[in-house]
Amino acid sequence: MDKMLNIALPKGRLGEKVYAIFEEAGFECPSIKENNRKLIFENNEAGVRYFWVKPSDVAIYVERGAADVGVAGKDIILEYAPDVYELCDLGMGKCRMAVAAPKGFSDDVNRTLRVATKFSKIAKDYYSSIGRDIDIIHLNGSIEIAPILGLSDVIVDIVETGTTLKENDLEVIETILPISARLIANKSSFKFKTEMIEKVAGSISRLTEGNK
Amino acid sequence: MRFDEGVLDGTEKLIFSLRSLYGEYGYKRYKMSKFEEYALYGRNIDFLVSDSVITFTDTDGKLMALKPDVTLSIVKNDRDDADNVTKVCYDESVYRVSKGTGTFREIKQAGLECIGKIDAALLGEVLTLAAKSLEMTGKKFVLEVSHLGLLDSALSEATDDAALSAKLLECAGGKNVHGIREICRNAGIPEGREDKLVALVSTYGSAAEVIDKLTGQFDERCVKELEEVLSVFEGTPYADSVRIDFSVTADGNYYNGIIFKGFVEGVPEGVLSGGQYDRLMKKMGRRSRAVGFAVYLDMLERLL
């Protein structure tokens, strides 16, 4: 059995910031900073193996045990509902899941609300919690243009600064929930690599304390 | 009749090994029909792992279902002799929706049910058999034991709202302490009311260690029960593989008391799941108590 701790990090800016924290916590892997196209990096001494994966896939790698731990946004965790442990809130990559609509929009409750989103489950759960009948239009990107083209009435999406919304004449009409990055662990790995995962979770949680 | 053992694949070997193990402990093999009237599941839909069931109309017009679960059929056919113990074991196919494909799959399960007058000794025996079942995979394993009574009382200290409780229990299942705190904060629950739940979720490890920490802090009867049941492992080679972990949770409408889950190294999910389900028995109008577990053989396929 593999004794290394396998860590899935989300490719991109957030992932790089997260790696910096892992490094500070003592799980460094210098080769990761070499500028190349490799996706897997190992440090046998520290007992860690990192890999970069698409942010929305981190939860899958962890749930299926290909990674023992990983860092994923709460949005991804809610959308895929993976059967994993959520060990700590890093308080990084903060944003919110929100409903946005063209400026001046008023919801006609006589009609089914058409919602365009990448996050079908989150949207469904939210609207069923308030008892609103909706139709979901699942898109994979450029969600903001859906209301402009009349494809949908509103969108459910991640809002960071709101600039993209503003530039497309949209505004947030409801915040569904705040989002931030979470440290997740595979349930089975946690049993067999308990000490190492506890060590990671403990130090990450201490180092990110100030972010909350 | 003679045959070469080499013709059996790993899963088949495990099925026969489990069958003979359970037989040694007096569990009688229970053979059941592939179909069952749908009404049995319809009434207890939340008891099922997935709530989708394959149904068809039989020639006599009755709505039938391909078994999504074994326990309900065994309970239905049990004579409800609450003064004695009925021990049955099975290896059967069930039909459930797979998370990956979202379509129905046939899943092989082996397991046992113990119905009637259940006491600590019998609970200990069932846990022993769970540990032995995991051992038969030939891999390192962990059997995690939890107590729904302790979780229930910690939950009711935080809130009496059922929807909120369900969310908190979900967080407990994910060892999600920050989530528990956040839910309570957002619901306006006075600070500190969630502390017991947080303490439970954060307390895990060997039986002796955890019981030591729980004593005097939590419901005495439940802690005693855990201690008594787990004493069966003292001095056995299984002692190191059995742990207490309150992230093992179950639906309180059906389960109560001792619940447990088994993991083997190399399989990313739990491969064994079980517990006491006196509340299901009560719902079905029975006087007997009951405990049982199932081994998910499909998850072991790659390992054997």
Interface residues (C-beta under 8 A of the other chain):
Chain A: M1 E63 R64 G65 D83 V84 Y85 E86 L87 C88 D89 N186 K187 S188 S189 F190 K191 F192
Chain B: K140 V142 E144 C171 G174 K175 N176 H178 G179 R243 S247 F263 V264 E265 G266 V267 P268 E269 G270
